[in-house]
Amino acid sequence: MRVVAYSGGPMALPAIIVASISVLLAFVLVAQRTIELADGQTGLGSLTLMEQFKLARGILGRVALLMVAAALAINFAGYTTFAPNMMLGLDGMAFDQFTTIGKFWSATVASLVLLMVIGAEANNGTISFFSAVGEFGRRLVWVGAAIAVLGAIYIGLGFVQGAVRNAIWVYGQAAPHGQFVKNLIFFVFIFSFAMLRLWITLLVLTYGLKQSYRYS
């Protein structure tokens, strides 16, 4: 769906919505695993697919409004060329952002998404963006440190992912394989790094939250 979205045309908007919900569904599943790895307890694993979809859809709506508000604020501040990067905050949790500030913005969005997921679980599925913001403020020291570490990791991953992307492109130019095989290799590349990014994102943020609970 993400490839379809970036190809443009009338299917771009529906495709990016489906792709974003898919990223959030994956986020919920990986959050369950990382919370369990951190010796925490979570009921995320008991959610049905429809409950997971409802949770992802609700979070997407709130995050979309946040990204629009951030983009408008940056635009009104005079940074018109940079403002559209604010709309990639959710996308940057699983895919490479192309600006340094954008990488830290994606780390911040990921922390708010995690807090919304945890808050929804604690409140029978009720999603509250402002409760997540309040929790973010109360745990700012540890969550902020986790965001800083995660942003730095995103920068490093960007270099690695760029190098691999270039290598695949060079290989694709010279390889005798058909277009299907080349597309398959590129798809595996996109999927593998998306999976790696989600795991790293949630491992870092879960650890930061665990420390904030421990020291609060």
PASEBA-1860 file (N, C-alpha, C; in nm, 3 decimals):
! residues 216
1> MRVVAYSG> 0.082/-0.121/0.000/0.000/0.000/0.000/0.086/0.127/0.000 ~ 0.197/0.120/0.069/0.286/0.237/0.073/0.347/0.261/-0.065 ~ 0.382/0.156/-0.134/0.437/0.171/-0.270/0.331/0.229/-0.362 ~ 0.206/0.181/-0.347/0.095/0.233/-0.427/0.075/0.382/-0.399 ~ 0.082/0.418/-0.270/0.061/0.558/-0.231/0.166/0.649/-0.293 ~ 0.291/0.605/-0.292/0.399/0.689/-0.344/0.402/0.690/-0.497 ~ 0.320/0.606/-0.560/0.310/0.609/-0.706/0.216/0.719/-0.753 ~ 0.139/0.777/-0.658/0.048/0.886/-0.690/-0.082/0.836/-0.750
9> GPMALPAI> -0.163/0.929/-0.797/-0.292/0.893/-0.857/-0.404/0.893/-0.755 ~ -0.526/0.857/-0.798/-0.643/0.861/-0.710/-0.637/0.762/-0.594 ~ -0.554/0.658/-0.605/-0.545/0.557/-0.498/-0.444/0.596/-0.391 ~ -0.375/0.707/-0.407/-0.268/0.744/-0.314/-0.320/0.763/-0.172 ~ -0.427/0.842/-0.157/-0.478/0.871/-0.023/-0.532/0.747/0.047 ~ -0.623/0.667/-0.017/-0.668/0.543/0.049/-0.552/0.449/0.083 ~ -0.454/0.442/-0.006/-0.341/0.351/0.016/-0.257/0.394/0.136 ~ -0.233/0.525/0.151/-0.150/0.570/0.264/-0.225/0.554/0.396
17> IVASISVL> -0.360/0.563/0.393/-0.439/0.539/0.514/-0.428/0.392/0.555 ~ -0.443/0.302/0.458/-0.431/0.158/0.486/-0.290/0.125/0.535 ~ -0.189/0.186/0.471/-0.051/0.162/0.511/-0.026/0.211/0.654 ~ -0.082/0.326/0.690/-0.063/0.382/0.824/-0.130/0.295/0.929 ~ -0.251/0.247/0.899/-0.319/0.156/0.993/-0.239/0.028/1.009 ~ -0.181/-0.020/0.899/-0.099/-0.142/0.906/0.022/-0.121/0.996 ~ 0.087/-0.005/0.984/0.201/0.026/1.069/0.159/0.028/1.216 ~ 0.042/0.087/1.244/-0.006/0.094/1.382/-0.044/-0.044/1.436
25> LAFVLVAQ> -0.100/-0.130/1.350/-0.130/-0.267/1.393/0.000/-0.340/1.430 ~ 0.102/-0.323/1.346/0.232/-0.383/1.375/0.290/-0.324/1.503 ~ 0.272/-0.192/1.523/0.320/-0.124/1.642/0.259/-0.186/1.768 ~ 0.128/-0.211/1.765/0.059/-0.270/1.881/0.115/-0.409/1.911 ~ 0.137/-0.490/1.807/0.187/-0.625/1.828/0.329/-0.624/1.884 ~ 0.414/-0.537/1.830/0.552/-0.530/1.880/0.553/-0.471/2.021 ~ 0.463/-0.377/2.050/0.453/-0.321/2.186/0.422/-0.430/2.287 ~ 0.332/-0.519/2.251/0.301/-0.631/2.340/0.426/-0.712/2.372
33> RTIELADG> 0.504/-0.742/2.269/0.624/-0.824/2.288/0.730/-0.750/2.372 ~ 0.751/-0.623/2.344/0.856/-0.550/2.416/0.817/-0.526/2.562 ~ 0.688/-0.504/2.589/0.643/-0.489/2.728/0.665/-0.619/2.804 ~ 0.635/-0.732/2.739/0.657/-0.862/2.803/0.806/-0.887/2.824 ~ 0.889/-0.849/2.728/1.034/-0.865/2.744/1.088/-0.780/2.858 ~ 1.020/-0.668/2.886/1.062/-0.580/2.996/0.998/-0.622/3.128 ~ 0.943/-0.746/3.131/0.879/-0.802/3.252/0.754/-0.725/3.293 ~ 0.691/-0.659/3.198/0.566/-0.590/3.225/0.447/-0.679/3.191
41> QTGLGSLT> 0.330/-0.639/3.235/0.209/-0.714/3.206/0.122/-0.632/3.111 ~ 0.066/-0.699/3.012/-0.018/-0.632/2.914/-0.125/-0.726/2.862 ~ -0.241/-0.670/2.833/-0.349/-0.748/2.776/-0.362/-0.728/2.627 ~ -0.262/-0.666/2.564/-0.269/-0.639/2.421/-0.282/-0.767/2.339 ~ -0.223/-0.875/2.390/-0.229/-1.001/2.317/-0.367/-1.062/2.313 ~ -0.456/-1.019/2.402/-0.592/-1.074/2.405/-0.689/-0.998/2.313 ~ -0.642/-0.889/2.252/-0.729/-0.813/2.163/-0.757/-0.891/2.036 ~ -0.881/-0.887/1.990/-0.914/-0.948/1.861/-0.862/-0.858/1.750
49> LMEQFKLA> -0.863/-0.910/1.627/-0.817/-0.830/1.515/-0.902/-0.704/1.497 ~ -1.034/-0.717/1.516/-1.121/-0.601/1.503/-1.094/-0.499/1.613 ~ -1.064/-0.545/1.734/-1.030/-0.453/1.842/-0.897/-0.382/1.815 ~ -0.802/-0.457/1.761/-0.675/-0.396/1.723/-0.696/-0.292/1.613 ~ -0.781/-0.326/1.516/-0.809/-0.233/1.406/-0.877/-0.106/1.459 ~ -0.972/-0.121/1.551/-1.040/-0.006/1.608/-0.942/0.082/1.685 ~ -0.851/0.018/1.759/-0.750/0.093/1.834/-0.658/0.169/1.738 ~ -0.611/0.101/1.633/-0.521/0.164/1.536/-0.590/0.279/1.464
57> RGILGRVA> -0.716/0.260/1.426/-0.790/0.365/1.356/-0.810/0.488/1.445 ~ -0.842/0.464/1.573/-0.860/0.575/1.666/-0.732/0.654/1.689 ~ -0.621/0.582/1.702/-0.492/0.649/1.722/-0.452/0.726/1.597 ~ -0.478/0.666/1.479/-0.443/0.732/1.353/-0.511/0.868/1.340 ~ -0.639/0.874/1.375/-0.711/1.001/1.365/-0.650/1.109/1.452 ~ -0.611/1.074/1.573/-0.554/1.171/1.665/-0.413/1.213/1.623 ~ -0.335/1.116/1.578/-0.199/1.147/1.534/-0.202/1.231/1.406 ~ -0.298/1.202/1.317/-0.311/1.280/1.194/-0.339/1.426/1.226
65> LLMVAAAL> -0.427/1.451/1.323/-0.456/1.589/1.363/-0.332/1.656/1.423 ~ -0.256/1.579/1.503/-0.132/1.632/1.561/-0.034/1.672/1.450 ~ -0.018/1.586/1.351/0.078/1.613/1.243/0.033/1.733/1.159 ~ -0.097/1.743/1.134/-0.149/1.858/1.059/-0.124/1.987/1.137 ~ -0.153/1.984/1.268/-0.132/2.102/1.351/0.016/2.142/1.353 ~ 0.105/2.044/1.364/0.249/2.071/1.366/0.294/2.129/1.232 ~ 0.243/2.072/1.122/0.280/2.121/0.988/0.233/2.264/0.968 ~ 0.111/2.296/1.013/0.059/2.432/0.999/0.139/2.530/1.084
73> AINFAGYT> 0.175/2.488/1.206/0.252/2.575/1.294/0.389/2.606/1.234 ~ 0.456/2.503/1.180/0.586/2.523/1.117/0.573/2.611/0.993 ~ 0.465/2.590/0.919/0.443/2.670/0.797/0.421/2.817/0.832 ~ 0.339/2.844/0.934/0.313/2.982/0.975/0.437/3.048/1.035 ~ 0.528/2.965/1.087/0.653/3.019/1.142/0.751/3.059/1.032 ~ 0.716/3.028/0.908/0.800/3.070/0.796/0.882/2.960/0.732 ~ 0.878/2.839/0.789/0.957/2.729/0.734/0.869/2.646/0.640 ~ 0.832/2.709/0.530/0.733/2.647/0.441/0.784/2.520/0.372
81> TFAPNMML> 0.913/2.515/0.342/0.966/2.395/0.274/0.981/2.277/0.369 ~ 1.001/2.307/0.498/1.019/2.198/0.595/0.887/2.148/0.650 ~ 0.784/2.232/0.651/0.656/2.199/0.715/0.599/2.064/0.673 ~ 0.603/2.027/0.542/0.545/1.897/0.503/0.609/1.777/0.572 ~ 0.733/1.791/0.620/0.799/1.680/0.690/0.725/1.641/0.817 ~ 0.650/1.734/0.875/0.575/1.704/0.996/0.466/1.599/0.970 ~ 0.424/1.588/0.845/0.322/1.489/0.809/0.379/1.348/0.800 ~ 0.512/1.335/0.812/0.576/1.204/0.805/0.611/1.148/0.942
89> GLDGMAFD> 0.555/1.210/1.047/0.589/1.166/1.183/0.555/1.022/1.208 ~ 0.437/0.977/1.165/0.396/0.839/1.184/0.474/0.746/1.092 ~ 0.489/0.787/0.968/0.562/0.707/0.869/0.704/0.681/0.914 ~ 0.765/0.778/0.981/0.904/0.767/1.024/0.930/0.666/1.134 ~ 0.822/0.612/1.196/0.842/0.508/1.296/0.892/0.379/1.232 ~ 0.854/0.356/1.106/0.892/0.232/1.038/0.976/0.254/0.914 ~ 0.974/0.377/0.861/1.047/0.406/0.738/1.137/0.527/0.758 ~ 1.233/0.541/0.670/1.337/0.643/0.688/1.283/0.783/0.663
97> QFTTIGKF> 1.306/0.871/0.760/1.281/1.014/0.742/1.406/1.075/0.679 ~ 1.387/1.179/0.599/1.501/1.234/0.524/1.558/1.360/0.586 ~ 1.508/1.401/0.702/1.564/1.516/0.772/1.597/1.477/0.915 ~ 1.697/1.541/0.973/1.738/1.509/1.110/1.628/1.544/1.209 ~ 1.571/1.665/1.195/1.463/1.704/1.286/1.344/1.610/1.270 ~ 1.318/1.567/1.147/1.209/1.475/1.122/1.226/1.343/1.194 ~ 1.349/1.297/1.207/1.375/1.171/1.277/1.339/1.184/1.426 ~ 1.375/1.296/1.487/1.341/1.316/1.627/1.190/1.340/1.644
105> WSATVASL> 1.128/1.401/1.545/0.983/1.420/1.546/0.913/1.284/1.542 ~ 0.962/1.193/1.458/0.904/1.059/1.451/0.920/0.984/1.583 ~ 1.035/1.002/1.648/1.057/0.939/1.779/0.959/0.994/1.881 ~ 0.930/1.124/1.874/0.833/1.185/1.965/0.693/1.132/1.938 ~ 0.654/1.124/1.811/0.523/1.071/1.775/0.510/0.926/1.822 ~ 0.616/0.847/1.806/0.614/0.707/1.849/0.591/0.697/2.000 ~ 0.654/0.786/2.078/0.635/0.782/2.223/0.490/0.815/2.260 ~ 0.430/0.910/2.190/0.289/0.944/2.217/0.197/0.830/2.176
113> VLLMVIGA> 0.228/0.763/2.066/0.147/0.648/2.024/0.154/0.538/2.129 ~ 0.273/0.510/2.179/0.289/0.407/2.282/0.210/0.443/2.408 ~ 0.215/0.569/2.449/0.141/0.613/2.567/-0.010/0.604/2.544 ~ -0.055/0.631/2.421/-0.197/0.617/2.390/-0.240/0.470/2.394 ~ -0.153/0.381/2.343/-0.183/0.238/2.345/-0.194/0.189/2.489 ~ -0.098/0.227/2.573/-0.100/0.186/2.714/-0.220/0.245/2.785 ~ -0.251/0.372/2.757/-0.366/0.436/2.820/-0.497/0.373/2.778 ~ -0.509/0.336/2.651/-0.631/0.271/2.602/-0.650/0.135/2.669
121> EANNGTIS> -0.541/0.063/2.687/-0.549/-0.067/2.754/-0.596/-0.052/2.898 ~ -0.550/0.053/2.964/-0.586/0.075/3.105/-0.728/0.129/3.121 ~ -0.788/0.180/3.013/-0.919/0.244/3.021/-1.020/0.178/2.928 ~ -1.013/0.047/2.920/-1.111/-0.032/2.844/-1.125/0.012/2.699 ~ -1.014/0.044/2.637/-1.014/0.077/2.495/-1.038/0.223/2.463 ~ -1.059/0.306/2.565/-1.082/0.448/2.541/-0.949/0.517/2.512 ~ -0.940/0.581/2.397/-0.817/0.648/2.355/-0.824/0.796/2.394 ~ -0.722/0.844/2.462/-0.719/0.985/2.501/-0.583/1.044/2.466
129> FFSAVGEF> -0.582/1.133/2.368/-0.459/1.198/2.329/-0.405/1.287/2.440 ~ -0.494/1.363/2.505/-0.450/1.457/2.607/-0.399/1.386/2.733 ~ -0.456/1.269/2.764/-0.402/1.190/2.875/-0.261/1.143/2.843 ~ -0.240/1.105/2.717/-0.106/1.062/2.675/-0.008/1.178/2.684 ~ -0.052/1.299/2.645/0.034/1.417/2.655/0.067/1.446/2.801 ~ -0.035/1.432/2.889/-0.010/1.453/3.032/0.089/1.352/3.088 ~ 0.075/1.226/3.047/0.168/1.122/3.091/0.308/1.150/3.036 ~ 0.313/1.199/2.913/0.441/1.237/2.852/0.509/1.345/2.937
137> GRRLVWVG> 0.433/1.444/2.981/0.490/1.550/3.064/0.537/1.499/3.198 ~ 0.463/1.408/3.259/0.501/1.356/3.391/0.628/1.271/3.382 ~ 0.649/1.208/3.270/0.764/1.118/3.254/0.865/1.175/3.154 ~ 0.870/1.308/3.148/0.948/1.376/3.044/1.097/1.342/3.050 ~ 1.152/1.327/3.170/1.297/1.303/3.182/1.336/1.174/3.111 ~ 1.269/1.064/3.148/1.306/0.936/3.091/1.256/0.919/2.948 ~ 1.133/0.965/2.922/1.080/0.956/2.786/1.160/1.046/2.692 ~ 1.195/1.166/2.740/1.277/1.257/2.659/1.413/1.197/2.628
145> AAIAVLGA> 1.473/1.130/2.728/1.602/1.064/2.705/1.588/0.953/2.601 ~ 1.478/0.877/2.611/1.454/0.769/2.514/1.436/0.825/2.373 ~ 1.367/0.940/2.362/1.348/1.004/2.232/1.482/1.048/2.174 ~ 1.568/1.105/2.260/1.699/1.151/2.214/1.783/1.033/2.163 ~ 1.782/0.922/2.239/1.856/0.803/2.197/1.798/0.746/2.068 ~ 1.665/0.740/2.061/1.600/0.684/1.944/1.624/0.770/1.820 ~ 1.621/0.902/1.835/1.651/0.990/1.723/1.791/0.969/1.670 ~ 1.887/0.952/1.763/2.026/0.926/1.722/2.037/0.792/1.649
153> IYIGLGFV> 1.962/0.692/1.697/1.963/0.561/1.630/1.902/0.572/1.490 ~ 1.794/0.650/1.479/1.733/0.672/1.348/1.833/0.734/1.249 ~ 1.914/0.827/1.299/2.015/0.889/1.213/2.114/0.784/1.162 ~ 2.163/0.700/1.255/2.255/0.594/1.216/2.191/0.495/1.121 ~ 2.066/0.457/1.148/1.996/0.364/1.061/1.975/0.424/0.922 ~ 1.956/0.557/0.918/1.938/0.623/0.790/2.059/0.605/0.700 ~ 2.179/0.617/0.758/2.302/0.597/0.680/2.312/0.453/0.631 ~ 2.284/0.357/0.722/2.292/0.215/0.686/2.190/0.182/0.578
161> QGAVRNAI> 2.065/0.229/0.599/1.959/0.199/0.503/1.989/0.263/0.368 ~ 2.044/0.383/0.369/2.081/0.448/0.243/2.187/0.371/0.168 ~ 2.286/0.319/0.241/2.393/0.242/0.178/2.338/0.113/0.118 ~ 2.251/0.046/0.192/2.191/-0.079/0.141/2.103/-0.049/0.020 ~ 2.027/0.061/0.027/1.940/0.100/-0.085/2.023/0.125/-0.213 ~ 2.135/0.195/-0.197/2.221/0.222/-0.312/2.281/0.093/-0.368 ~ 2.319/0.002/-0.276/2.377/-0.125/-0.320/2.275/-0.206/-0.398 ~ 2.150/-0.205/-0.351/2.044/-0.278/-0.421/2.019/-0.216/-0.558
169> WVYGQAAP> 2.022/-0.083/-0.564/2.001/-0.015/-0.692/2.111/-0.050/-0.792 ~ 2.236/-0.048/-0.746/2.349/-0.082/-0.833/2.338/-0.227/-0.878 ~ 2.303/-0.316/-0.784/2.286/-0.458/-0.817/2.174/-0.476/-0.919 ~ 2.065/-0.402/-0.899/1.951/-0.413/-0.990/1.984/-0.368/-1.131 ~ 2.073/-0.270/-1.142/2.113/-0.221/-1.275/2.195/-0.325/-1.352 ~ 2.275/-0.402/-1.276/2.366/-0.496/-1.341/2.315/-0.640/-1.344 ~ 2.220/-0.673/-1.253/2.175/-0.812/-1.241/2.093/-0.854/-1.364 ~ 2.105/-0.982/-1.403/2.031/-1.030/-1.519/1.887/-1.072/-1.487
177> HGQFVKNL> 1.850/-1.065/-1.358/1.717/-1.112/-1.319/1.607/-1.027/-1.382 ~ 1.487/-1.084/-1.387/1.372/-1.011/-1.438/1.324/-0.905/-1.340 ~ 1.229/-0.824/-1.384/1.178/-0.714/-1.302/1.109/-0.765/-1.176 ~ 1.044/-0.882/-1.185/0.975/-0.937/-1.068/1.073/-0.964/-0.955 ~ 1.186/-1.027/-0.987/1.287/-1.057/-0.885/1.343/-0.928/-0.825 ~ 1.368/-0.829/-0.909/1.420/-0.701/-0.860/1.320/-0.633/-0.766 ~ 1.192/-0.637/-0.804/1.088/-0.580/-0.718/1.078/-0.655/-0.587 ~ 1.092/-0.787/-0.593/1.085/-0.869/-0.472/1.199/-0.836/-0.377
185> IFFVFIFS> 1.320/-0.820/-0.431/1.436/-0.784/-0.349/1.413/-0.649/-0.281 ~ 1.359/-0.553/-0.356/1.334/-0.421/-0.300/1.226/-0.426/-0.193 ~ 1.123/-0.509/-0.216/1.017/-0.524/-0.116/1.073/-0.584/0.014 ~ 1.156/-0.687/0.001/1.217/-0.748/0.121/1.303/-0.646/0.195 ~ 1.374/-0.562/0.120/1.454/-0.455/0.180/1.365/-0.360/0.260 ~ 1.254/-0.313/0.201/1.163/-0.220/0.269/1.105/-0.286/0.394 ~ 1.055/-0.408/0.379/0.990/-0.478/0.489/1.087/-0.506/0.604 ~ 1.208/-0.550/0.570/1.306/-0.586/0.673/1.346/-0.466/0.757
193> FAMLRLWI> 1.372/-0.353/0.693/1.410/-0.234/0.768/1.292/-0.179/0.847 ~ 1.170/-0.192/0.794/1.051/-0.147/0.868/1.036/-0.228/0.996 ~ 1.055/-0.358/0.985/1.046/-0.446/1.101/1.155/-0.412/1.203 ~ 1.278/-0.393/1.154/1.389/-0.359/1.241/1.364/-0.228/1.313 ~ 1.314/-0.128/1.241/1.288/0.004/1.300/1.180/-0.004/1.408 ~ 1.073/-0.079/1.381/0.966/-0.091/1.481/1.016/-0.158/1.608 ~ 1.096/-0.263/1.592/1.150/-0.332/1.710/1.241/-0.239/1.790 ~ 1.332/-0.171/1.722/1.422/-0.079/1.791/1.344/0.033/1.858
201> TLLVLTYG> 1.246/0.089/1.786/1.164/0.197/1.840/1.100/0.157/1.972 ~ 1.038/0.041/1.972/0.962/0.000/2.091/1.052/-0.053/2.202 ~ 1.163/-0.114/2.168/1.258/-0.156/2.272/1.312/-0.035/2.347 ~ 1.350/0.069/2.274/1.405/0.190/2.337/1.298/0.262/2.420 ~ 1.180/0.281/2.362/1.075/0.355/2.433/1.021/0.277/2.553 ~ 1.008/0.145/2.539/0.962/0.062/2.651/1.062/0.066/2.765 ~ 1.190/0.062/2.732/1.293/0.070/2.837/1.285/0.204/2.908 ~ 1.269/0.313/2.830/1.258/0.444/2.892/1.139/0.454/2.984
209> LKQSYRYS> 1.024/0.400/2.940/0.904/0.402/3.026/0.924/0.318/3.151 ~ 0.987/0.203/3.134/1.012/0.116/3.249/1.095/0.189/3.355 ~ 1.197/0.261/3.310/1.281/0.335/3.404/1.202/0.449/3.470 ~ 1.112/0.511/3.395/1.033/0.621/3.452/0.940/0.569/3.560 ~ 0.882/0.450/3.539/0.796/0.391/3.642/0.879/0.349/3.764 ~ 0.997/0.299/3.737/1.083/0.253/3.847/1.125/0.368/3.938 ~ 1.155/0.483/3.880/1.209/0.594/3.958/1.104/0.697/3.997 ~ 0.979/0.678/3.950/0.875/0.777/3.986/0.827/0.754/4.130
END
